Every structure is written in structure tokens, then in C-alpha cells.
Amino acid sequence: MELIRGAHNLRPRHRGCVATIGNFDGVHLGHQAVLGQLAERGAALGLPTTVISFEPLPHEFFGKDKSPARLSRLRDKLQALRRFSVDRVLLLRFDRRLAQMPAEDFIRDILVEGLGIRYLVVGDDFRFGAGRKGDFALLSEHGRREGFQVTHMHTFHVDGSRVSSTRIREALERGDMDEAAKLLGRNCSFFGRVLHGDKLGRTLGFPTANIRVGHQPLPVRGVFTVEVFGHETEPLRGVANVGVRPTVDGLRNRLEVHLFDFDGDLYGRHLHVDLLHRLREERRFESLDALREQIGRDIVAARAWFDRLDHEDD
């Protein structure tokens, strides 16, 4: 998959494609339905598929610190898009210039002149351009004039309700990992490289793999049962803390994974961590001894959860 950072990096070879536009935060089931339709049309026309997305996300630009947490970091989103037959991602910087660009200019400069678009699929509530004045009707009008087809993807429902990033975020906030996984079409996951930490977990008797999860607000926090991929003996089972370690420093986002019965070296490896079940919320303890005792209880609870899971599968 080719990543094109900014419209200024579009080249003549990028012209002629089928495309969709959106945030694709989480790449959930609704997004996957759009990508599936796009892939089918691309195959029928013999054209590459292009996803047009934004960085930062528009609601982050407008909402600043009040914007909701992302479901996926940019790197994670790009990795997810690779699995759905996406050939190219055009990543547009969402700044004041783009926010104030008239919808007609966006169609002309990006879709027609930049991409030579032949087919466009968007969500049924898609709006774009300055003042959100661009909509499906405007796209269709320009499509008839410029020779590209525009279609919309109807809202995707699960259990009678619309699948959306907001609905997934709400499920994660209340710790309903099964509901979140149902809407995402996969487990809530983090990807990242194992870094050297302060070795506190080893000092407490529970060594951990420390994975960078960025500086943006996290959509989920707490202590979880996990399965980890990226090692020869995958999946590895364990327990993980996602959050800011309030007992120790409480300053930076951290994902710390303690793997059961594992004694290998993971430093430098890129791991994929699936969050399966939330055991408890993250909280502050009065001392490291109290933290050590709680970690021991968390490990017992996590092992018991996996035992129940294995018996259910028998």
C-alpha cells in the first residue's frame, strides 16, 4: 500500500482510481463495508483503490483538547487499511487552509485534477468543505459533469443500532470489550515496538514488555487479559495495564504487558496486543507494596479468565 502525504505529492501516475473519503478511525465494520464495496468496484474497472483521509482528524482540529480519544493511531489505521485491498492512502493535512477550502475547490483540485477519480463511494451522512456545505448532491452534480460516478453507502447496523466510532468508544469506556470487538470486527488492539523501561515491573517481581502507545488520549484504560502476537510462540497470554501508571508517575501513556510463563527477550520486537477482557479500572495505590499485591491478584484473575475461556471452547 502506498502512502501519499499531501496533495502536493500526487503524480500523474496517481490519476485514474476509485476512492472513498473519511476519517476511518478504528476501521470498524461500517468502514469495512465501504472498503469492500470500493474493492469490488476497483476490480471491475481495473483501477487502484484510494482512501482519502486526514491528519489530524477534523474534529481534533476544531475541538483541540476537547476532542474525543482516537480509536486508532495513524500507524494502526494504516496497518488496518492494508488488510482491506487498499492500494493507496492520500493523507491530507487538515489545517486552516483545508478547513476553509470551498467544497467545489476540493472536488476540482483533489478529486478531478489530482486523482482523476472515476468512482467515489461515501457514507450517507458525508459532508465536506468550508462550512460543511459539500454533500452527496454536490458530488453527484460534479460527477455527472466531470465523468465520475458517485454512490453512497447506507448506514451499517449491528443489533439494530448504527455502527460508529462514538458507539465503539462508549463500549470501551464502560469496559465492554465484547461489544467493542463486535463493532470493530476484531479485538481492540495496540501495535508497537517493545522499549526499555524503568524495570519497575521486574523490581516488583512481574517483568513487563513496555510498548509505546503515543501521546494522544487513549480510548481505553485499565487492566486487561491479553493475547500477544509477534513472537515465534504466538499467541502469548498475559495481563496488561493500559494507562498512565498513577501510582508511579502518572505522566505518560503506557502499555505494560506481563506474559505468563515467558522468559525470553522481546526488546525491539513489534508486537500486536489484543485486549480481550477488562479486569478492573486503573487506579492509584498508596505504596509499591500495595501495587505488587494487586498485580498478583490481577494475574490470578487473568489466569482464571483464560481457564474459563478454554473450558467454554471444549
C-alpha positions in Angstrom: 0.0 0.0 0.0 1.3 3.4 -1.0 1.1 6.3 1.4 0.8 9.8 -0.3 1.4 12.5 2.2 -0.3 15.6 0.9 -1.9 16.6 -2.4 1.4 18.2 -3.5 2.9 14.7 -3.7 0.3 13.5 -6.2 1.8 12.5 -9.6 0.3 11.7 -13.0 0.6 8.0 -12.2 -1.9 8.5 -9.4 -4.6 9.7 -11.8 -7.4 7.2 -12.5 -8.7 5.4 -9.4 -11.8 4.6 -7.4 -11.9 6.3 -4.0 -13.6 7.0 -0.7 -13.2 9.8 1.8 -13.3 9.7 5.6 -11.6 9.6 9.0 -11.7 5.8 9.2 -11.0 6.0 12.9 -10.9 2.4 14.1 -11.6 0.9 10.6 -14.8 -0.6 12.1 -17.4 -2.8 10.4 -19.1 0.3 8.8 -15.8 1.3 7.3 -15.0 -2.2 6.2 -18.3 -2.3 4.3 -17.3 0.8 2.4 -13.9 -0.6 1.7 -15.4 -3.9 0.4 -17.6 -2.0 -2.0 -14.7 0.1 -3.1 -12.5 -3.0 -3.7 -15.3 -4.7 -5.8 -15.7 -1.6 -8.0 -11.9 -1.2 -8.4 -11.6 -4.8 -9.6 -14.5 -4.4 -12.0 -12.9 -1.2 -13.5 -9.4 -2.4 -13.3 -8.4 0.6 -11.2 -6.5 1.1 -8.0 -8.4 1.9 -4.8 -7.6 5.1 -2.9 -8.6 6.1 0.6 -8.6 9.9 1.2 -8.1 10.6 4.9 -6.9 13.4 7.2 -4.2 14.1 9.8 -5.1 15.5 12.3 -8.7 14.3 12.2 -11.1 17.3 11.5 -12.8 17.0 14.9 -9.3 17.3 16.5 -8.5 20.4 14.6 -11.8 22.1 15.6 -12.1 20.6 19.1 -8.5 20.9 20.2 -8.1 19.3 23.7 -11.8 18.6 23.9 -11.9 16.2 21.0 -12.7 12.5 21.9 -9.9 10.0 22.0 -9.0 8.2 18.8 -9.8 4.5 18.4 -6.6 4.0 16.4 -3.3 5.9 16.0 -2.4 6.8 12.4 0.1 3.9 12.2 -2.5 1.4 13.4 -5.1 2.8 11.0 -2.8 2.4 8.1 -1.9 -1.2 9.1 -5.7 -2.0 9.2 -6.3 -0.4 5.8 -3.6 -2.7 4.3 -5.8 -5.7 5.1 -8.7 -4.5 3.0 -7.3 -4.3 -0.5 -6.5 -0.6 -0.3 -3.8 0.3 -2.8 -3.2 3.9 -1.8 -3.9 6.3 1.0 -3.9 10.0 0.3 -3.3 11.7 3.7 -4.2 15.3 3.7 -3.1 17.7 6.4 -6.2 19.1 8.0 -5.2 22.7 8.8 -6.9 26.1 8.4 -6.3 26.2 4.7 -8.1 22.8 4.1 -10.8 23.7 6.6 -11.6 26.9 4.7 -11.4 25.3 1.2 -14.7 25.6 -0.6 -16.3 22.2 -1.4 -16.1 22.9 -5.2 -12.4 23.6 -4.9 -11.9 20.3 -3.1 -13.7 18.4 -5.9 -11.7 20.2 -8.6 -8.3 20.2 -7.1 -8.2 16.9 -5.3 -10.7 14.6 -6.9 -10.7 15.7 -10.5 -7.3 17.2 -11.3 -5.3 15.4 -8.6 -6.7 11.9 -8.7 -8.7 11.7 -12.0 -11.3 9.9 -10.0 -13.6 7.5 -11.8 -15.8 6.3 -8.9 -16.4 7.6 -5.4 -18.2 6.0 -2.5 -19.0 8.0 0.6 -21.2 7.5 3.7 -24.8 8.6 3.5 -24.1 11.5 6.0 -20.9 12.7 4.5 -20.2 16.4 4.5 -17.1 18.3 3.5 -15.7 21.7 2.5 -15.8 25.1 4.2 -18.9 25.3 6.5 -19.6 21.6 5.6 -21.5 22.8 2.6 -20.4 19.9 0.4 -22.6 16.8 0.4 -23.7 13.9 -1.8 -25.9 16.0 -4.0 -23.0 18.4 -4.8 -20.6 15.4 -5.5 -23.2 13.8 -7.8 -23.7 17.1 -9.7 -19.9 17.4 -10.3 -19.7 13.7 -11.1 -22.2 14.0 -14.0 -20.2 17.0 -15.3 -16.7 15.5 -14.9 -17.5 11.9 -15.7 -17.1 10.1 -12.4 -19.8 8.0 -10.6 -20.8 8.8 -7.0 -22.6 6.4 -4.8 -23.3 6.3 -1.1 -23.0 3.5 1.5 -26.0 3.2 3.7 -25.5 3.3 7.4 -24.3 -0.1 8.7 -26.2 -1.5 11.7 -25.4 -4.1 14.3 -28.1 -5.2 16.8 -30.4 -2.5 15.4 -28.1 0.4 16.0 -25.7 2.3 13.8 -22.0 1.3 13.9 -19.9 4.3 14.6 -16.7 5.3 16.3 -18.7 7.0 19.0 -20.6 3.8 19.8 -17.3 1.8 20.0 -15.7 4.5 22.2 -18.6 4.3 24.6 -18.3 0.5 24.8 -14.6 0.8 25.5 -15.2 3.4 28.2 -17.5 1.0 30.1 -15.1 -1.9 29.6 -17.4 -3.9 27.3 -14.7 -5.4 25.2 -17.1 -8.0 23.6 -19.3 -5.2 22.3 -16.4 -3.2 21.0 -15.0 -6.3 19.2 -18.4 -7.0 17.6 -18.5 -3.4 16.2 -14.8 -3.3 15.2 -14.9 -6.8 13.6 -11.9 -7.7 15.6 -10.5 -7.2 19.1 -9.4 -3.8 20.3 -5.6 -3.9 19.7 -2.4 -1.9 20.1 0.7 -2.3 17.9 4.1 -1.1 18.9 7.8 -1.8 19.5 9.0 -3.1 22.9 11.2 -0.5 24.5 13.4 -0.5 27.5 11.5 0.9 30.5 12.5 1.7 34.1 12.4 -2.0 35.0 9.9 -1.4 37.8 7.9 -4.5 36.9 11.0 -6.7 37.2 11.7 -5.0 40.6 8.2 -5.8 41.8 8.6 -9.4 40.6 6.5 -9.1 37.5 8.6 -8.3 34.4 6.7 -6.4 31.7 7.1 -5.6 28.0 6.7 -1.9 27.6 5.1 -0.7 24.3 4.9 2.9 23.1 1.3 4.0 22.5 1.8 7.7 21.7 0.9 10.9 23.5 -2.8 11.3 22.3 -5.6 10.4 24.7 -6.2 6.7 24.9 -9.7 5.3 24.1 -9.4 2.6 26.7 -7.7 2.4 30.1 -7.4 -0.3 32.8 -6.1 -3.8 33.4 -6.9 -6.4 30.8 -6.4 -10.0 29.8 -4.4 -10.0 26.6 -3.1 -12.2 23.8 0.1 -11.1 22.2 1.3 -11.7 18.6 4.7 -11.1 17.1 6.8 -13.9 18.7 7.6 -17.3 17.4 5.4 -19.0 20.0 2.4 -16.7 19.5 -0.2 -16.2 20.8 1.3 -15.5 24.2 -1.2 -14.9 27.0 -0.9 -12.3 29.8 -2.2 -9.4 31.6 -1.7 -5.7 30.7 -2.1 -2.3 32.1 -3.1 0.4 29.7 -2.9 4.0 31.1 -0.6 6.3 32.8 0.7 4.4 35.9 -0.9 6.8 38.5 0.9 5.1 41.4 4.4 5.8 39.9 4.4 8.9 37.8 1.1 9.3 36.1 2.5 11.4 33.2 2.8 9.3 30.0 0.6 6.8 28.2 1.9 3.3 28.7 1.1 -0.2 27.7 2.8 -2.7 30.0 2.3 -6.4 29.4 3.2 -9.2 31.7 3.3 -12.5 29.9 2.6 -15.8 31.7 5.4 -18.3 31.9 7.6 -16.3 29.5 11.4 -15.9 29.9 12.5 -14.6 26.5 13.8 -11.3 25.2 11.3 -9.1 23.4 13.2 -5.8 23.2 13.0 -4.3 19.8 10.2 -6.6 18.6 7.0 -5.2 17.1 4.1 -6.7 19.0 0.3 -6.8 18.4 -1.6 -6.8 21.7 -5.3 -7.8 21.7 -7.3 -6.6 24.7 -9.8 -9.3 25.5 -11.4 -8.6 28.8 -11.2 -5.7 31.3 -10.4 -7.0 34.8 -10.6 -3.6 36.6 -10.1 0.1 36.1 -6.7 1.7 36.5 -6.2 3.3 40.0 -3.6 4.7 42.3 -2.2 2.7 45.2 -0.7 4.1 48.3 2.5 2.2 48.1 4.5 -0.1 45.8 3.8 -3.0 48.1 0.1 -2.4 47.7 0.6 -2.3 43.9 2.6 -5.5 44.0 -0.2 -7.3 45.9 -2.8 -6.1 43.4 -0.7 -7.2 40.4 -0.5 -10.6 41.9 -4.3 -10.7 42.2 -4.7 -9.4 38.7 -2.5 -12.3 37.4 -4.6 -14.8 39.3 -7.8 -13.3 37.9 -6.4 -13.3 34.4 -5.4 -16.9 34.5 -8.8 -17.8 35.9 -10.5 -16.0 33.0 -8.4 -17.8 30.4 -9.2 -21.1 32.1 -12.9 -20.4 31.8 -12.4 -19.4 28.2 -10.6 -22.7 27.4 -13.4 -24.8 29.1 -16.0 -23.0 27.1 -14.2 -24.0 23.9 -14.0 -27.6 24.9 
